[in-house]
Amino acid sequence: MILPEWLKIVVEREFDEDQCARVAEVITVVNESTFSAEELKCGKEVAEWSARLVGAIVISHREGWDLDMILTTTALDWRDLLMGTGLEHGDWREVLVTKLADPSDRRPLIG
């Protein structure tokens, strides 16, 4: 799973090693069901998508949702997760950075 460095740090602070592995597994399953094999090889779109979903998972967890419930929701219908965290619109990058990034580090989400 390709994530920007700052988001990797957020995830590693939020979850223990086992939880990180479970998040990565769900993201992989969702990506494989959303993108073609060729798209999965390309990288950038999949990386942005992964960052969006992982960000939604972290935001939900910080809001008090149980991780098992978050991961089940993500696997069944990721749209609900995005809508519940404010990441459903085109401004999702800005929302994600605002909700999760260290205020002193506002580097671009991807790239």
FENDA-V423892 format. One record per run of one state. SS is the DSSP state (h for helix, s for strand, l for the rest). FROM is the first residue (numbers start at 1). LEN is the number of residues. If there is no record, write none. Layout:
ss->SS from->FROM len->LEN
ss->SS from->FROM len->LEN
This chain:
ss->l from->1 len->4
ss->h from->5 len->10
ss->l from->15 len->2
ss->h from->17 len->18
ss->l from->35 len->2
ss->h from->37 len->6
ss->l from->43 len->1
ss->h from->44 len->19
ss->l from->63 len->4
ss->h from->67 len->19
ss->l from->86 len->6
ss->h from->92 len->9
ss->l from->101 len->11
